Amino acid sequence: MRVVSWLIAIAFAVLPAAASAQNWVTAWTGAAQGPYPSGYATVQPVLTFAFPAPEAGARDQSFRLIVRPDIIGPDARLRFSNAFGTRPVTLDAVSIGLQLSGAAVVPLTSTPVAFAGARHVTIAPGASVWSDPTPLPFAGAGLLEGRKLAVSFHVVGESGPMTWHAKALTTSYIAAPGTGAAPAEHEDEQGFPFSTTSWYFLDALDMSAPPGTRTVVAFGDSITDGTASTLNGDDRWPDVLSRRLHAAYGARIAVVNEGIGGNQVAGPAEYSAEKPSPGGPAAGQRLERDVLSLSGVGAVIWLEGINDFGTQANATAETVEAAMRAIVARLRAGLPGARIIGATLTPALGSTNPSHGSAAEDAKRRALNDFIRTSGLFDGVVDFDAVTRDPATGQMRAEFVPNSTSGGPGDKLHPNRAGYQAMGAAIPLSMIVPGKGP
């Protein structure tokens, strides 16, 4: 307790000077992909006790979501989404604090969050809301890099279909239905008996940061979302890139992950709360919410397309190329000056995933990679294909195949922890920050 009080005292001491010249930068995201349970959650516990009826959603119960912002500043604001809800959702008792362990919060760090001065907010179907700026008295002196935060809130009444991000690969916590709101000072783990590896309603978190601080958005599908990486290990390729950038430039750059497992570039043509698909809306349909609306974006790294070529979608390479051109044009219009970086698709040849693995799919993948490398569409190209492909077989390198999340042989589609490490290490930092770094 003495150490916590010391940290808070330091934070208050540095807060006035730091706050005088700061701006908002998005420091964490969890892409809203559809209504629960549509999506590809990984190692998800059985949730029938927490959510007995998916169509009813949450009912008079509290959530404690665990998130790791890439930078932590003296002030935060939170975005809650009802993008795929069919009725208004009311949240109250919202707070943010420093995670201790499990569902417990470090004593004295839980801070109330308000919305236009009120301690509750109602979000219309299809809408999202930002909270008021919330001072974080525990954030100071650069001592919290890499630490996770606990965002707690209570759903008033019945939510209906819940907007969620299925593949969080991070353990969060849920109260039982009908248990009401936890008091704002409730910082222990009692009252949160159920665990989940997904995020609900919360889809973005901004931090105040010095001018010039920028966000890098990793945009893509399950190979950005982190399938087959380590649960709670934060070892997706964007996490690896983040640690390299912080080592080189400190907290002046944040990396956020906008991957969705199963996502496509060109499809599906139609997506709604009433007609969802597990991979979420197409890249162009979610671009405004997941990239253009974020704060302080200085670069986008886009890795996507393999799901367009699987047996379910079976798009042509030309269809995906045309969709990429249209999306990059929107990125350049909406983010003038930001660097748009393309990434080549990793191999799927021989995959045991029933939707992938054919020679025909691989031919389209190689054609799209040629387009990404040579079209001139992007400001730079990261060659993830060269990093992960075994040139002797055309398949993923053997050491990148075994599944790091749940064990087992892997599927020859999703890299494991070693594969994501290699991918994150292969990105030239000078591509993101021109003229600097290796």
Summary of the structure (lengths in Angstrom):
residues: 438
radius of gyration: 21.0
end to end distance: 42.0
largest distance: 62.9
contacts: 1608
relative contact order: 0.15
helix: 24%
strand: 26%
